[in-house]
Amino acid sequence: MPIRQYFVWVGSVLLAALFAADWWLPDPAAHPHSAPPPNERVNLRIRSEHKWPERVVIDTAHSGKPAATEFGLELQVVSNQDFAQAERRSPLDAFAAIEAARATPSATNENASAIGGKP
């Protein structure tokens, strides 16, 4: 309830201030000829020598995505047997492959070392 009383009190004070300002301030001076009528206004036409880019026309008759057959690509179909074999593998097999790759030295020169030196 206090917020309602606040809005009523502040609203009534502002309304009273509006009436007091209307009574106390002078009336605005009437200048009927201060603004020219719309038919006598000056129309400014600005021309520029700037050459704008040509209009872009987008052809939406085709989908835009070229078919795979246009590029000579063939779809690779995974057989059900390969898919079933992939499901049987454990995610830990991937970590085993990483460890095997780290164990083999990658140096090809007999003077080079597979262990990285200090930079």
Biopython code that builds the backbone (N, CA, C, O; Angstrom):
import numpy as np
from Bio.PDB.StructureBuilder import StructureBuilder

atoms = [
    (1, "MET", "N", (0.797, -1.195, 0.000)),
    (1, "MET", "CA", (0.000, 0.000, 0.000)),
    (1, "MET", "C", (0.846, 1.270, 0.000)),
    (1, "MET", "O", (0.411, 2.267, -0.576)),
    (2, "PRO", "N", (2.034, 1.291, 0.614)),
    (2, "PRO", "CA", (2.815, 2.538, 0.619)),
    (2, "PRO", "C", (3.201, 2.988, -0.785)),
    (2, "PRO", "O", (3.300, 4.188, -1.037)),
    (3, "ILE", "N", (3.424, 2.033, -1.720)),
    (3, "ILE", "CA", (3.819, 2.443, -3.074)),
    (3, "ILE", "C", (2.669, 3.138, -3.779)),
    (3, "ILE", "O", (2.886, 4.055, -4.570)),
    (4, "ARG", "N", (1.450, 2.708, -3.499)),
    (4, "ARG", "CA", (0.283, 3.356, -4.092)),
    (4, "ARG", "C", (0.148, 4.783, -3.565)),
    (4, "ARG", "O", (-0.142, 5.704, -4.328)),
    (5, "GLN", "N", (0.356, 4.961, -2.280)),
    (5, "GLN", "CA", (0.283, 6.298, -1.694)),
    (5, "GLN", "C", (1.368, 7.197, -2.274)),
    (5, "GLN", "O", (1.148, 8.386, -2.504)),
    (6, "TYR", "N", (2.540, 6.617, -2.508)),
    (6, "TYR", "CA", (3.635, 7.392, -3.098)),
    (6, "TYR", "C", (3.258, 7.890, -4.485)),
    (6, "TYR", "O", (3.441, 9.069, -4.788)),
    (7, "PHE", "N", (2.735, 7.007, -5.334)),
    (7, "PHE", "CA", (2.378, 7.409, -6.693)),
    (7, "PHE", "C", (1.233, 8.433, -6.690)),
    (7, "PHE", "O", (1.232, 9.353, -7.508)),
    (8, "VAL", "N", (0.273, 8.287, -5.793)),
    (8, "VAL", "CA", (-0.828, 9.255, -5.716)),
    (8, "VAL", "C", (-0.294, 10.604, -5.271)),
    (8, "VAL", "O", (-0.660, 11.630, -5.845)),
    (9, "TRP", "N", (0.568, 10.625, -4.253)),
    (9, "TRP", "CA", (1.099, 11.886, -3.735)),
    (9, "TRP", "C", (1.986, 12.576, -4.775)),
    (9, "TRP", "O", (1.827, 13.771, -5.024)),
    (10, "VAL", "N", (2.931, 11.825, -5.394)),
    (10, "VAL", "CA", (3.836, 12.419, -6.379)),
    (10, "VAL", "C", (3.058, 12.846, -7.618)),
    (10, "VAL", "O", (3.339, 13.908, -8.175)),
    (11, "GLY", "N", (2.101, 12.063, -8.060)),
    (11, "GLY", "CA", (1.295, 12.424, -9.219)),
    (11, "GLY", "C", (0.496, 13.693, -8.991)),
    (11, "GLY", "O", (0.395, 14.537, -9.880)),
    (12, "SER", "N", (-0.074, 13.830, -7.797)),
    (12, "SER", "CA", (-0.853, 15.039, -7.512)),
    (12, "SER", "C", (0.044, 16.260, -7.410)),
    (12, "SER", "O", (-0.362, 17.343, -7.832)),
    (13, "VAL", "N", (1.261, 16.127, -6.858)),
    (13, "VAL", "CA", (2.209, 17.241, -6.793)),
    (13, "VAL", "C", (2.624, 17.658, -8.197)),
    (13, "VAL", "O", (2.680, 18.853, -8.488)),
    (14, "LEU", "N", (2.913, 16.710, -9.065)),
    (14, "LEU", "CA", (3.301, 17.044, -10.440)),
    (14, "LEU", "C", (2.146, 17.705, -11.206)),
    (14, "LEU", "O", (2.376, 18.629, -11.986)),
    (15, "LEU", "N", (0.936, 17.253, -10.996)),
    (15, "LEU", "CA", (-0.213, 17.860, -11.648)),
    (15, "LEU", "C", (-0.419, 19.295, -11.163)),
    (15, "LEU", "O", (-0.722, 20.190, -11.951)),
    (16, "ALA", "N", (-0.252, 19.498, -9.861)),
    (16, "ALA", "CA", (-0.372, 20.860, -9.311)),
    (16, "ALA", "C", (0.733, 21.755, -9.865)),
    (16, "ALA", "O", (0.488, 22.926, -10.158)),
    (17, "ALA", "N", (1.957, 21.218, -10.015)),
    (17, "ALA", "CA", (3.056, 22.004, -10.585)),
    (17, "ALA", "C", (2.776, 22.338, -12.041)),
    (17, "ALA", "O", (3.148, 23.421, -12.492)),
    (18, "LEU", "N", (2.151, 21.472, -12.775)),
    (18, "LEU", "CA", (1.798, 21.736, -14.172)),
    (18, "LEU", "C", (0.776, 22.867, -14.280)),
    (18, "LEU", "O", (0.917, 23.764, -15.111)),
    (19, "PHE", "N", (-0.247, 22.817, -13.437)),
    (19, "PHE", "CA", (-1.242, 23.901, -13.447)),
    (19, "PHE", "C", (-0.625, 25.233, -13.025)),
    (19, "PHE", "O", (-0.958, 26.279, -13.581)),
    (20, "ALA", "N", (0.281, 25.193, -12.035)),
    (20, "ALA", "CA", (0.928, 26.427, -11.585)),
    (20, "ALA", "C", (1.818, 26.999, -12.679)),
    (20, "ALA", "O", (1.837, 28.215, -12.869)),
    (21, "ALA", "N", (2.555, 26.162, -13.403)),
    (21, "ALA", "CA", (3.420, 26.647, -14.482)),
    (21, "ALA", "C", (2.581, 27.213, -15.618)),
    (21, "ALA", "O", (2.982, 28.196, -16.240)),
    (22, "ASP", "N", (1.437, 26.625, -15.902)),
    (22, "ASP", "CA", (0.566, 27.140, -16.964)),
    (22, "ASP", "C", (0.008, 28.517, -16.591)),
    (22, "ASP", "O", (-0.108, 29.396, -17.445)),
    (23, "TRP", "N", (-0.335, 28.700, -15.315)),
    (23, "TRP", "CA", (-0.875, 29.984, -14.871)),
    (23, "TRP", "C", (0.198, 31.055, -14.804)),
    (23, "TRP", "O", (-0.048, 32.213, -15.140)),
    (24, "TRP", "N", (1.427, 30.655, -14.356)),
    (24, "TRP", "CA", (2.475, 31.629, -14.083)),
    (24, "TRP", "C", (3.248, 32.027, -15.334)),
    (24, "TRP", "O", (3.595, 33.200, -15.477)),
    (25, "LEU", "N", (3.533, 31.094, -16.249)),
    (25, "LEU", "CA", (4.322, 31.395, -17.447)),
    (25, "LEU", "C", (3.460, 32.082, -18.496)),
    (25, "LEU", "O", (2.258, 31.825, -18.573)),
    (26, "PRO", "N", (4.069, 32.968, -19.319)),
    (26, "PRO", "CA", (3.278, 33.664, -20.339)),
    (26, "PRO", "C", (2.916, 32.710, -21.487)),
    (26, "PRO", "O", (3.547, 31.671, -21.680)),
    (27, "ASP", "N", (1.905, 33.089, -22.221)),
    (27, "ASP", "CA", (1.477, 32.302, -23.383)),
    (27, "ASP", "C", (2.537, 32.412, -24.476)),
    (27, "ASP", "O", (3.167, 33.462, -24.602)),
    (28, "PRO", "N", (2.753, 31.365, -25.270)),
    (28, "PRO", "CA", (3.734, 31.459, -26.352)),
    (28, "PRO", "C", (3.254, 32.419, -27.422)),
    (28, "PRO", "O", (2.059, 32.526, -27.700)),
    (29, "ALA", "N", (4.218, 33.118, -28.019)),
    (29, "ALA", "CA", (3.882, 34.059, -29.081)),
    (29, "ALA", "C", (3.446, 33.284, -30.315)),
    (29, "ALA", "O", (4.084, 32.309, -30.713)),
    (30, "ALA", "N", (2.366, 33.728, -30.903)),
    (30, "ALA", "CA", (1.837, 33.049, -32.081)),
    (30, "ALA", "C", (2.516, 33.609, -33.325)),
    (30, "ALA", "O", (2.433, 34.809, -33.587)),
    (31, "HIS", "N", (3.173, 32.769, -34.080)),
    (31, "HIS", "CA", (3.816, 33.151, -35.333)),
    (31, "HIS", "C", (3.263, 32.254, -36.429)),
    (31, "HIS", "O", (3.854, 31.217, -36.730)),
    (32, "PRO", "N", (2.159, 32.625, -37.022)),
    (32, "PRO", "CA", (1.573, 31.738, -38.025)),
    (32, "PRO", "C", (2.410, 31.646, -39.296)),
    (32, "PRO", "O", (2.292, 30.676, -40.044)),
    (33, "HIS", "N", (3.269, 32.662, -39.553)),
    (33, "HIS", "CA", (4.053, 32.652, -40.779)),
    (33, "HIS", "C", (5.497, 32.243, -40.537)),
    (33, "HIS", "O", (6.351, 32.484, -41.389)),
    (34, "SER", "N", (5.790, 31.627, -39.392)),
    (34, "SER", "CA", (7.174, 31.253, -39.106)),
    (34, "SER", "C", (7.623, 30.071, -39.961)),
    (34, "SER", "O", (8.792, 29.993, -40.342)),
    (35, "ALA", "N", (6.733, 29.174, -40.258)),
    (35, "ALA", "CA", (7.084, 28.018, -41.085)),
    (35, "ALA", "C", (6.413, 28.180, -42.451)),
    (35, "ALA", "O", (5.213, 28.446, -42.529)),
    (36, "PRO", "N", (7.187, 28.021, -43.523)),
    (36, "PRO", "CA", (6.563, 28.149, -44.849)),
    (36, "PRO", "C", (5.640, 26.967, -45.118)),
    (36, "PRO", "O", (5.870, 25.869, -44.611)),
    (37, "PRO", "N", (4.609, 27.185, -45.905)),
    (37, "PRO", "CA", (3.720, 26.063, -46.232)),
    (37, "PRO", "C", (4.465, 25.012, -47.051)),
    (37, "PRO", "O", (5.462, 25.323, -47.703)),
    (38, "PRO", "N", (3.988, 23.780, -47.017)),
    (38, "PRO", "CA", (4.701, 22.694, -47.706)),
    (38, "PRO", "C", (4.908, 22.935, -49.200)),
    (38, "PRO", "O", (5.897, 22.458, -49.756)),
    (39, "ASN", "N", (4.009, 23.657, -49.865)),
    (39, "ASN", "CA", (4.178, 23.857, -51.306)),
    (39, "ASN", "C", (5.231, 24.920, -51.627)),
    (39, "ASN", "O", (5.657, 25.019, -52.778)),
    (40, "GLU", "N", (5.664, 25.721, -50.641)),
    (40, "GLU", "CA", (6.677, 26.747, -50.870)),
    (40, "GLU", "C", (8.050, 26.364, -50.329)),
    (40, "GLU", "O", (8.995, 27.145, -50.441)),
    (41, "ARG", "N", (8.169, 25.219, -49.766)),
    (41, "ARG", "CA", (9.463, 24.778, -49.224)),
    (41, "ARG", "C", (10.445, 24.519, -50.349)),
    (41, "ARG", "O", (10.061, 24.137, -51.455)),
    (42, "VAL", "N", (11.716, 24.733, -50.052)),
    (42, "VAL", "CA", (12.775, 24.510, -51.034)),
    (42, "VAL", "C", (13.128, 23.025, -51.028)),
    (42, "VAL", "O", (13.444, 22.457, -49.983)),
    (43, "ASN", "N", (13.071, 22.419, -52.177)),
    (43, "ASN", "CA", (13.451, 21.015, -52.302)),
    (43, "ASN", "C", (14.910, 20.953, -52.728)),
    (43, "ASN", "O", (15.274, 21.442, -53.798)),
    (44, "LEU", "N", (15.731, 20.358, -51.899)),
    (44, "LEU", "CA", (17.147, 20.214, -52.216)),
    (44, "LEU", "C", (17.367, 18.868, -52.885)),
    (44, "LEU", "O", (16.988, 17.828, -52.348)),
    (45, "ARG", "N", (17.968, 18.895, -54.034)),
    (45, "ARG", "CA", (18.315, 17.662, -54.744)),
    (45, "ARG", "C", (19.831, 17.570, -54.771)),
    (45, "ARG", "O", (20.507, 18.396, -55.383)),
    (46, "ILE", "N", (20.342, 16.574, -54.112)),
    (46, "ILE", "CA", (21.789, 16.395, -54.040)),
    (46, "ILE", "C", (22.176, 15.319, -55.029)),
    (46, "ILE", "O", (21.664, 14.200, -54.987)),
    (47, "ARG", "N", (23.082, 15.668, -55.916)),
    (47, "ARG", "CA", (23.583, 14.717, -56.909)),
    (47, "ARG", "C", (25.018, 14.390, -56.553)),
    (47, "ARG", "O", (25.760, 15.227, -56.039)),
    (48, "SER", "N", (25.385, 13.179, -56.832)),
    (48, "SER", "CA", (26.738, 12.740, -56.540)),
    (48, "SER", "C", (27.330, 12.100, -57.793)),
    (48, "SER", "O", (26.632, 11.447, -58.569)),
    (49, "GLU", "N", (28.607, 12.301, -57.967)),
    (49, "GLU", "CA", (29.315, 11.694, -59.088)),
    (49, "GLU", "C", (29.847, 10.309, -58.715)),
    (49, "GLU", "O", (30.560, 9.673, -59.491)),
    (50, "HIS", "N", (29.493, 9.861, -57.531)),
    (50, "HIS", "CA", (29.958, 8.561, -57.046)),
    (50, "HIS", "C", (29.343, 7.448, -57.877)),
    (50, "HIS", "O", (28.132, 7.426, -58.096)),
    (51, "LYS", "N", (30.176, 6.526, -58.340)),
    (51, "LYS", "CA", (29.709, 5.384, -59.130)),
    (51, "LYS", "C", (29.427, 4.231, -58.167)),
    (51, "LYS", "O", (30.347, 3.690, -57.553)),
    (52, "TRP", "N", (28.175, 3.866, -58.040)),
    (52, "TRP", "CA", (27.788, 2.786, -57.153)),
    (52, "TRP", "C", (28.059, 1.442, -57.819)),
    (52, "TRP", "O", (28.092, 1.361, -59.047)),
    (53, "PRO", "N", (28.253, 0.390, -57.033)),
    (53, "PRO", "CA", (28.492, -0.933, -57.637)),
    (53, "PRO", "C", (27.267, -1.422, -58.394)),
    (53, "PRO", "O", (26.136, -1.001, -58.151)),
    (54, "GLU", "N", (27.546, -2.334, -59.324)),
    (54, "GLU", "CA", (26.449, -2.869, -60.119)),
    (54, "GLU", "C", (25.518, -3.709, -59.253)),
    (54, "GLU", "O", (25.906, -4.247, -58.216)),
    (55, "ARG", "N", (24.301, -3.799, -59.710)),
    (55, "ARG", "CA", (23.290, -4.543, -58.986)),
    (55, "ARG", "C", (23.592, -6.042, -59.042)),
    (55, "ARG", "O", (23.965, -6.568, -60.091)),
    (56, "VAL", "N", (23.429, -6.722, -57.909)),
    (56, "VAL", "CA", (23.669, -8.155, -57.830)),
    (56, "VAL", "C", (22.344, -8.878, -57.994)),
    (56, "VAL", "O", (21.382, -8.610, -57.274)),
    (57, "VAL", "N", (22.305, -9.796, -58.948)),
    (57, "VAL", "CA", (21.100, -10.582, -59.185)),
    (57, "VAL", "C", (21.401, -12.011, -58.759)),
    (57, "VAL", "O", (22.347, -12.628, -59.248)),
    (58, "ILE", "N", (20.603, -12.523, -57.859)),
    (58, "ILE", "CA", (20.797, -13.879, -57.346)),
    (58, "ILE", "C", (19.780, -14.791, -58.000)),
    (58, "ILE", "O", (18.574, -14.563, -57.904)),
    (59, "ASP", "N", (20.275, -15.835, -58.673)),
    (59, "ASP", "CA", (19.406, -16.793, -59.335)),
    (59, "ASP", "C", (18.993, -17.854, -58.324)),
    (59, "ASP", "O", (19.828, -18.631, -57.861)),
    (60, "THR", "N", (17.741, -17.889, -57.988)),
    (60, "THR", "CA", (17.242, -18.857, -57.017)),
    (60, "THR", "C", (16.526, -20.026, -57.681)),
    (60, "THR", "O", (15.836, -20.794, -57.011)),
    (61, "ALA", "N", (16.684, -20.164, -58.987)),
    (61, "ALA", "CA", (16.014, -21.255, -59.683)),
    (61, "ALA", "C", (16.648, -22.597, -59.330)),
    (61, "ALA", "O", (15.964, -23.621, -59.335)),
    (62, "HIS", "N", (17.943, -22.609, -59.024)),
    (62, "HIS", "CA", (18.638, -23.842, -58.660)),
    (62, "HIS", "C", (18.958, -23.801, -57.184)),
    (62, "HIS", "O", (18.971, -22.732, -56.573)),
    (63, "SER", "N", (19.217, -24.966, -56.605)),
    (63, "SER", "CA", (19.424, -25.046, -55.165)),
    (63, "SER", "C", (20.747, -24.434, -54.727)),
    (63, "SER", "O", (20.864, -24.026, -53.571)),
    (64, "GLY", "N", (21.732, -24.352, -55.585)),
    (64, "GLY", "CA", (23.012, -23.777, -55.210)),
    (64, "GLY", "C", (24.016, -24.820, -54.774)),
    (64, "GLY", "O", (25.221, -24.598, -54.891)),
    (65, "LYS", "N", (23.557, -25.942, -54.277)),
    (65, "LYS", "CA", (24.445, -27.023, -53.888)),
    (65, "LYS", "C", (24.624, -27.945, -55.087)),
    (65, "LYS", "O", (23.651, -28.538, -55.554)),
    (66, "PRO", "N", (25.838, -28.077, -55.589)),
    (66, "PRO", "CA", (26.036, -28.975, -56.727)),
    (66, "PRO", "C", (25.900, -30.432, -56.283)),
    (66, "PRO", "O", (26.289, -30.793, -55.172)),
    (67, "ALA", "N", (25.363, -31.230, -57.134)),
    (67, "ALA", "CA", (25.213, -32.645, -56.834)),
    (67, "ALA", "C", (26.580, -33.317, -56.836)),
    (67, "ALA", "O", (27.490, -32.876, -57.538)),
    (68, "ALA", "N", (26.723, -34.374, -56.059)),
    (68, "ALA", "CA", (27.992, -35.081, -55.961)),
    (68, "ALA", "C", (28.364, -35.736, -57.279)),
    (68, "ALA", "O", (29.547, -35.933, -57.556)),
    (69, "THR", "N", (27.388, -36.071, -58.085)),
    (69, "THR", "CA", (27.678, -36.718, -59.357)),
    (69, "THR", "C", (28.311, -35.759, -60.356)),
    (69, "THR", "O", (28.977, -36.199, -61.293)),
    (70, "GLU", "N", (28.115, -34.442, -60.171)),
    (70, "GLU", "CA", (28.727, -33.478, -61.078)),
    (70, "GLU", "C", (30.246, -33.458, -60.935)),
    (70, "GLU", "O", (30.959, -33.180, -61.900)),
    (71, "PHE", "N", (30.735, -33.748, -59.752)),
    (71, "PHE", "CA", (32.173, -33.753, -59.508)),
    (71, "PHE", "C", (32.785, -35.134, -59.669)),
    (71, "PHE", "O", (33.996, -35.288, -59.511)),
    (72, "GLY", "N", (31.990, -36.131, -59.974)),
    (72, "GLY", "CA", (32.491, -37.484, -60.154)),
    (72, "GLY", "C", (32.739, -38.187, -58.828)),
    (72, "GLY", "O", (33.499, -39.155, -58.780)),
    (73, "LEU", "N", (32.122, -37.727, -57.766)),
    (73, "LEU", "CA", (32.297, -38.354, -56.464)),
    (73, "LEU", "C", (31.283, -39.475, -56.299)),
    (73, "LEU", "O", (30.151, -39.405, -56.779)),
    (74, "GLU", "N", (31.721, -40.483, -55.621)),
    (74, "GLU", "CA", (30.822, -41.585, -55.337)),
    (74, "GLU", "C", (30.574, -41.643, -53.840)),
    (74, "GLU", "O", (31.462, -41.346, -53.040)),
    (75, "LEU", "N", (29.376, -42.022, -53.475)),
    (75, "LEU", "CA", (29.052, -42.139, -52.063)),
    (75, "LEU", "C", (29.660, -43.420, -51.523)),
    (75, "LEU", "O", (29.587, -44.473, -52.156)),
    (76, "GLN", "N", (30.259, -43.317, -50.348)),
    (76, "GLN", "CA", (30.837, -44.491, -49.710)),
    (76, "GLN", "C", (29.806, -45.034, -48.728)),
    (76, "GLN", "O", (29.413, -44.364, -47.773)),
    (77, "VAL", "N", (29.386, -46.245, -48.987)),
    (77, "VAL", "CA", (28.375, -46.867, -48.152)),
    (77, "VAL", "C", (29.073, -47.855, -47.226)),
    (77, "VAL", "O", (29.846, -48.702, -47.674)),
    (78, "VAL", "N", (28.796, -47.738, -45.940)),
    (78, "VAL", "CA", (29.378, -48.636, -44.953)),
    (78, "VAL", "C", (28.464, -49.847, -44.834)),
    (78, "VAL", "O", (27.255, -49.713, -44.647)),
    (79, "SER", "N", (29.050, -51.008, -44.943)),
    (79, "SER", "CA", (28.233, -52.221, -44.850)),
    (79, "SER", "C", (27.846, -52.474, -43.399)),
    (79, "SER", "O", (28.467, -51.953, -42.473)),
    (80, "ASN", "N", (26.825, -53.270, -43.224)),
    (80, "ASN", "CA", (26.349, -53.590, -41.872)),
    (80, "ASN", "C", (27.407, -54.363, -41.093)),
    (80, "ASN", "O", (27.497, -54.226, -39.873)),
    (81, "GLN", "N", (28.195, -55.162, -41.771)),
    (81, "GLN", "CA", (29.225, -55.953, -41.097)),
    (81, "GLN", "C", (30.309, -55.038, -40.532)),
    (81, "GLN", "O", (30.751, -55.235, -39.401)),
    (82, "ASP", "N", (30.748, -54.028, -41.315)),
    (82, "ASP", "CA", (31.753, -53.089, -40.816)),
    (82, "ASP", "C", (31.205, -52.265, -39.661)),
    (82, "ASP", "O", (31.930, -51.947, -38.719)),
    (83, "PHE", "N", (29.933, -51.920, -39.734)),
    (83, "PHE", "CA", (29.329, -51.132, -38.674)),
    (83, "PHE", "C", (29.239, -51.943, -37.392)),
    (83, "PHE", "O", (29.495, -51.419, -36.308)),
    (84, "ALA", "N", (28.877, -53.218, -37.505)),
    (84, "ALA", "CA", (28.779, -54.083, -36.331)),
    (84, "ALA", "C", (30.155, -54.315, -35.722)),
    (84, "ALA", "O", (30.284, -54.396, -34.500)),
    (85, "GLN", "N", (31.183, -54.423, -36.556)),
    (85, "GLN", "CA", (32.537, -54.625, -36.050)),
    (85, "GLN", "C", (33.015, -53.362, -35.315)),
    (85, "GLN", "O", (33.720, -53.468, -34.311)),
    (86, "ALA", "N", (32.649, -52.201, -35.789)),
    (86, "ALA", "CA", (33.043, -50.963, -35.133)),
    (86, "ALA", "C", (32.348, -50.814, -33.792)),
    (86, "ALA", "O", (32.917, -50.226, -32.873)),
    (87, "GLU", "N", (31.134, -51.331, -33.655)),
    (87, "GLU", "CA", (30.427, -51.244, -32.382)),
    (87, "GLU", "C", (31.061, -52.145, -31.336)),
    (87, "GLU", "O", (30.996, -51.843, -30.145)),
    (88, "ARG", "N", (31.674, -53.248, -31.760)),
    (88, "ARG", "CA", (32.269, -54.185, -30.811)),
    (88, "ARG", "C", (33.588, -53.675, -30.247)),
    (88, "ARG", "O", (34.037, -54.165, -29.211)),
    (89, "ARG", "N", (34.206, -52.727, -30.887)),
    (89, "ARG", "CA", (35.489, -52.222, -30.407)),
    (89, "ARG", "C", (35.290, -51.394, -29.154)),
    (89, "ARG", "O", (34.259, -50.748, -28.966)),
    (90, "SER", "N", (36.290, -51.429, -28.314)),
    (90, "SER", "CA", (36.263, -50.670, -27.077)),
    (90, "SER", "C", (36.890, -49.294, -27.313)),
    (90, "SER", "O", (37.792, -49.170, -28.142)),
    (91, "PRO", "N", (36.439, -48.275, -26.615)),
    (91, "PRO", "CA", (37.082, -46.969, -26.740)),
    (91, "PRO", "C", (38.533, -46.984, -26.289)),
    (91, "PRO", "O", (39.314, -46.115, -26.677)),
    (92, "LEU", "N", (38.899, -47.966, -25.473)),
    (92, "LEU", "CA", (40.277, -48.050, -25.008)),
    (92, "LEU", "C", (41.224, -48.497, -26.121)),
    (92, "LEU", "O", (42.436, -48.314, -26.010)),
    (93, "ASP", "N", (40.674, -49.090, -27.206)),
    (93, "ASP", "CA", (41.512, -49.481, -28.334)),
    (93, "ASP", "C", (42.168, -48.256, -28.978)),
    (93, "ASP", "O", (43.287, -48.340, -29.483)),
    (94, "ALA", "N", (41.481, -47.143, -28.956)),
    (94, "ALA", "CA", (42.053, -45.927, -29.517)),
    (94, "ALA", "C", (43.252, -45.477, -28.701)),
    (94, "ALA", "O", (44.249, -45.032, -29.269)),
    (95, "PHE", "N", (43.176, -45.584, -27.370)),
    (95, "PHE", "CA", (44.317, -45.220, -26.528)),
    (95, "PHE", "C", (45.481, -46.185, -26.735)),
    (95, "PHE", "O", (46.643, -45.789, -26.642)),
    (96, "ALA", "N", (45.176, -47.428, -27.009)),
    (96, "ALA", "CA", (46.238, -48.401, -27.267)),
    (96, "ALA", "C", (46.970, -48.039, -28.546)),
    (96, "ALA", "O", (48.189, -48.192, -28.621)),
    (97, "ALA", "N", (46.257, -47.564, -29.547)),
    (97, "ALA", "CA", (46.895, -47.169, -30.789)),
    (97, "ALA", "C", (47.771, -45.941, -30.583)),
    (97, "ALA", "O", (48.815, -45.817, -31.222)),
    (98, "ILE", "N", (47.369, -45.042, -29.711)),
    (98, "ILE", "CA", (48.173, -43.844, -29.434)),
    (98, "ILE", "C", (49.463, -44.237, -28.739)),
    (98, "ILE", "O", (50.532, -43.735, -29.086)),
    (99, "GLU", "N", (49.377, -45.134, -27.759)),
    (99, "GLU", "CA", (50.573, -45.565, -27.035)),
    (99, "GLU", "C", (51.547, -46.288, -27.967)),
    (99, "GLU", "O", (52.762, -46.147, -27.824)),
    (100, "ALA", "N", (51.019, -47.059, -28.920)),
    (100, "ALA", "CA", (51.892, -47.766, -29.858)),
    (100, "ALA", "C", (52.597, -46.771, -30.769)),
    (100, "ALA", "O", (53.757, -46.978, -31.125)),
    (101, "ALA", "N", (51.939, -45.727, -31.140)),
    (101, "ALA", "CA", (52.555, -44.724, -32.011)),
    (101, "ALA", "C", (53.620, -43.941, -31.269)),
    (101, "ALA", "O", (54.609, -43.533, -31.877)),
    (102, "ARG", "N", (53.449, -43.718, -29.973)),
    (102, "ARG", "CA", (54.455, -42.990, -29.189)),
    (102, "ARG", "C", (55.693, -43.852, -28.930)),
    (102, "ARG", "O", (56.795, -43.324, -28.782)),
    (103, "ALA", "N", (55.518, -45.168, -28.876)),
    (103, "ALA", "CA", (56.630, -46.056, -28.550)),
    (103, "ALA", "C", (57.619, -46.167, -29.701)),
    (103, "ALA", "O", (58.804, -46.399, -29.460)),
    (104, "THR", "N", (57.177, -46.010, -30.932)),
    (104, "THR", "CA", (58.098, -46.137, -32.059)),
    (104, "THR", "C", (58.841, -44.827, -32.263)),
    (104, "THR", "O", (58.219, -43.766, -32.298)),
    (105, "PRO", "N", (60.177, -44.885, -32.399)),
    (105, "PRO", "CA", (60.925, -43.647, -32.624)),
    (105, "PRO", "C", (60.653, -43.127, -34.028)),
    (105, "PRO", "O", (60.480, -43.901, -34.970)),
    (106, "SER", "N", (60.618, -41.808, -34.151)),
    (106, "SER", "CA", (60.298, -41.217, -35.435)),
    (106, "SER", "C", (61.527, -40.675, -36.151)),
    (106, "SER", "O", (61.396, -40.078, -37.220)),
    (107, "ALA", "N", (62.713, -40.866, -35.593)),
    (107, "ALA", "CA", (63.925, -40.346, -36.230)),
    (107, "ALA", "C", (64.324, -41.260, -37.384)),
    (107, "ALA", "O", (64.239, -42.482, -37.262)),
    (108, "THR", "N", (64.755, -40.683, -38.496)),
    (108, "THR", "CA", (65.167, -41.468, -39.651)),
    (108, "THR", "C", (66.674, -41.409, -39.855)),
    (108, "THR", "O", (67.230, -42.268, -40.538)),
    (109, "ASN", "N", (67.332, -40.440, -39.293)),
    (109, "ASN", "CA", (68.776, -40.325, -39.414)),
    (109, "ASN", "C", (69.416, -41.048, -38.230)),
    (109, "ASN", "O", (68.916, -40.961, -37.109)),
    (110, "GLU", "N", (70.503, -41.751, -38.469)),
    (110, "GLU", "CA", (71.104, -42.509, -37.360)),
    (110, "GLU", "C", (71.759, -41.591, -36.339)),
    (110, "GLU", "O", (71.954, -42.000, -35.195)),
    (111, "ASN", "N", (72.107, -40.357, -36.716)),
    (111, "ASN", "CA", (72.696, -39.413, -35.765)),
    (111, "ASN", "C", (71.610, -38.652, -35.012)),
    (111, "ASN", "O", (71.890, -38.048, -33.976)),
    (112, "ALA", "N", (70.406, -38.669, -35.500)),
    (112, "ALA", "CA", (69.323, -37.933, -34.852)),
    (112, "ALA", "C", (68.722, -38.772, -33.754)),
    (112, "ALA", "O", (68.804, -40.000, -33.776)),
    (113, "SER", "N", (68.128, -38.114, -32.807)),
    (113, "SER", "CA", (67.500, -38.804, -31.686)),
    (113, "SER", "C", (66.001, -38.597, -31.739)),
    (113, "SER", "O", (65.526, -37.545, -32.166)),
    (114, "ALA", "N", (65.262, -39.595, -31.307)),
    (114, "ALA", "CA", (63.815, -39.490, -31.264)),
    (114, "ALA", "C", (63.380, -38.663, -30.071)),
    (114, "ALA", "O", (62.241, -38.198, -30.029)),
    (115, "ILE", "N", (64.265, -38.467, -29.095)),
    (115, "ILE", "CA", (63.942, -37.682, -27.918)),
    (115, "ILE", "C", (64.197, -36.222, -28.247)),
    (115, "ILE", "O", (65.271, -35.864, -28.729)),
    (116, "GLY", "N", (63.214, -35.390, -27.988)),
    (116, "GLY", "CA", (63.350, -33.990, -28.302)),
    (116, "GLY", "C", (64.356, -33.304, -27.406)),
    (116, "GLY", "O", (64.351, -33.519, -26.194)),
    (117, "GLY", "N", (65.209, -32.490, -27.972)),
    (117, "GLY", "CA", (66.190, -31.758, -27.195)),
    (117, "GLY", "C", (65.633, -30.487, -26.633)),
    (117, "GLY", "O", (64.503, -30.098, -26.925)),
    (118, "LYS", "N", (66.446, -29.834, -25.813)),
    (118, "LYS", "CA", (66.019, -28.569, -25.247)),
    (118, "LYS", "C", (66.071, -27.481, -26.304)),
    (118, "LYS", "O", (67.042, -27.404, -27.056)),
    (119, "PRO", "N", (65.064, -26.652, -26.378)),
    (119, "PRO", "CA", (65.088, -25.598, -27.409)),
    (119, "PRO", "C", (66.060, -24.485, -27.068)),
    (119, "PRO", "O", (66.196, -23.528, -27.831)),
]
sb = StructureBuilder()
sb.init_structure("model")
sb.init_model(0)
sb.init_chain("A")
sb.init_seg("    ")
for serial, (resi, resn, name, xyz) in enumerate(atoms, 1):
    if name == "N":
        sb.init_residue(resn, " ", resi, " ")
    sb.init_atom(name, np.array(xyz, "f"), 0.0, 1.0, " ", f" {name:<3s}", serial, name[0])
structure = sb.get_structure()
